[in-house]
């Protein structure tokens, strides 16, 4: 029993960079949540999202993701949709900042936020158009069979694929679930509600194409050695359904959450008001 449990906990491919980054985020949030009031629901959302990220990237699940298409699609769904959605829902920024020692904030965090590389990177990644395009593109690009083959044959491309899915997910959902009005929020409240409907459409199409395909689109998993013994097309069909249905469901949930934020902003009178139309006065000659 213990040996089986350790098999799942021990990472398939160990990464010091991931482990240090993950541990740092956990420690900062734990410290910060003890200093500022954070509701139980927000804590639950944050820790659930962090657990999903660790499970997806640094456990034996990664082995199955490299050797079976349907597990790979589950991994990408968790990294691109569910984990970022949960963590962004928790609004962890305040707790993470509060968890930093004062000297870190003064010497590292404040200068970093004022530096031009930080402003350029965040300005690009958090631009609504760029974030939306990248959110869709990173799903579709890695579904191209030749790109999937490259990722499976080169561990560096494989890790870039996983990180690109995670980062683009965080960038997109942080815009859609922003609780502030526009401005300072980068998306208008109405666009936040409509955007998931736009981004889910290409995923539905791609998932349908893979689901109804009668040829093995990803033979690289046969070369790597499949983890399961059931029919190849059956696994591909399930993978296509995962791209199609759960992704659309999570995006619909995100749209409903954005709608809830819109209604809250409207109820609190925080939405920008349009100026009243000007009346044109018609002069009459005497």
Buried (B, 14 or more C-beta within 10 A) or exposed (E): EEEEEEEEEEBBEEEEEBBEEBEEBBEBBBBBBEEEEBEEEBBEBBBBBBEBBBBBBBBBBBBBBBBBBBBBBBBBBBBBBBBBBBBBBBBBEBBBBBBBEEEEEEEEEEEEEEEEEEEEEEEEBBBBEBBBBBBBEBBBBBBEEEBBBBBBEEEEBBBEBBBBBBBBBBBBBBBBBBEEBBEEBBBBBEBBBBBBEEBBEBBBEBBBBBBEEEEBBBEBBEEBEBBBEEEBEEBBBBBBBBBBBBBBEBBEBBBEBBBEBBEEBEEEEEBEEEEEEEEEEEEEEE
